[in-house]
């Protein structure tokens, strides 16, 4: 993400600021949601639902400005090519794909995941979709990896059992952050 922001800043300053603002918003929301989810096992709609509008406006705006500037191939992943390669479409498709994936997980085993996680997945999918499909897959994998490692640590320390419930939102946010920060630019 850092590499992409630098390249985006050189090519399209307005798109750079929109993406930076979107990332700052995500950071603030991530802290709030993590604290609330850890304390209450809840991801409030009053925080998650507005995040769709904010992320959508900022990320789609950045994609549109960057595409209109005629330099979409310079700093946008995949150069605007490939499956759902149009950056704006990828934002929407990433959000929809991740929402659907989590919705299916909830439908298969409702006690395993709350619907707040499903709603949050759509927002995170928009951010990851902006960066590209590898980020969507890596962020999702990292969330389950982090959650699984935490669960194993709870079991090993005897602070939890197989029936224990853990808040998954913080791991979803951490997986998204890891994919955004650590996955190299395409």
N, C-alpha and C positions, 0 to 999 in steps of 0.2 A: 504494500500500500504506500509506503514511504517513497519508494522509487517511482511509483505511478503518480503520486502527488507532485513530486519534483518535475517530472516530464510534463504533467498537465499544466503546472504553473508556468512553464516556459512557453507552452503552445497557446493555451487559452486561460488567461488569468481569471476571468469570471467563473469558468467551470472549476478552477482550482479552489476558489473561495467558497463556492457552493458545496463542493465535496468536503472541504475542511470544516465548514459549518455543520454539515450532516454528521461528520465523525465526532465533533465536539458534542452535538446533541446526543448521539448514541452513548458517548462516555458518561454524560450526566444521567441519562435514563438507566444505563447499566448499573451504576452505583445505587440509584434509588431502588431499582427492581431487585437487586441482589440483597440489599438490607431487608426489604419487605418480605421477599421469598424465604430467606433464612429464618426470619422471626415468625412469620405467619403462614408459610407454605401457600402463598397467594401472589399472583401477578395481576394487579388491579387493572381493570379495563380503562379506568380514567387516565392511566399512564400509557398502556399499550395501544389503545385505539388512536389517540392523537399521533402516535409515532408513525402510523401508516401514512397519515397526511404529510407530516413533516419530512419523513424519509422519501416519500414519493415525490413531493414537490422539489426538494433539494437535489436528489439523485437524478430524477428525470429531467430537471432543469439543467443540471450539469451535462447530462448526456446530450440533450438537445442543443445547448450552446456549443458544445464541442463538435457535434456532428455538423451543425450549420456553419461553423467556422471552416469547414472543409478539410479538417485535419484529423478526422476520426481515427485514422490508422496510426497516427504518431504515438499516442499515449494510452489509447484504450485497448484493453486486452483483446487478443485475437484479431486485432486490426479491424474489428467490425465484421469479421467473416465467421463462417462456421455455423453450427447449430444455434439458432436464436442469437446470432452474432450481433445484431443491432443493439447497441448499448441500452437504449430505452426499453426495448422489448425484453432484453435480458434481465433488467431490474424487475419488471413485472413477472416474467416467467420464473425467475429465481424465487421470488416471494411466493408465488402460487405453488411451485413445486415443493418447496420446503413445508408450506402450510399443509399441502395434501399428504406429504409423507408423515408428518406428525399426526395428522387427523387419522390416517389409516392405523398408525400405531395405537392411538387412543381407542379406535373402533375395535381393534383386535383384542386389546386387554385394557379396559377402562381404569382399573385400579392402578395400573402401571404409570399413568401419565395424566396430569390434569389438563383441562381444556385451556387454562392460561398458557401452558407451554405451547399448545397448538397455535394460539393467537400470536404469541411472541415469535414463533418460528417464521411466520409470514414476514414480519418486519426484518428479522435477521436475514432471511432469504433475499430480501431486496438489496441489502448492503452487500451481501456476498455475490449476488447476481450481477451487480454493477462491476465487480472485479473479474468475474468470469466463472464458468462452470467448475473448474478445478477448485476454486475457493468455496463454492457451495458444498462440494463433496468433502473437502478437507475440514471445513468448519463443522459440518454435521458429524463427521467421524471423530473429530477432536472432542466434541461435546460428550459423546457416548464414552470415549476413552477416559476423559477426566471424571465423569460420573461413575464409571466402573471402578477406576482406581480409588476414588474416594470411598465407594461402597466396600471395596476389599479392605481398605485401611480401617474402616469402622468394624468390619467383621473380625479382622486380625486383632484389633485392640479390645474386642469384646464390648464395644460401645454401641453395637447394633446387631440386629439379627437379620435373617433372610426376609423377615416380614417388616423390617423397618422401612419407613418412608423418608426419602431425602428430597429436598427441593431441587428440581432439575434446572430451573431457570438460570441460576448462576453458572452452571456448567455449559448451558447453551450460549450464554454471553461470553464465557471464557473461550469456548471453542471458536466462536466468531472472531473474537479479538486475536486469538492465536493465528487463525487463517489470514486475517487482514494484515497482521504485523510480520508474520514469519514466512508466509508462502512467497516465493520469489515472483517477480513480475514475469508475465508471459512474453 
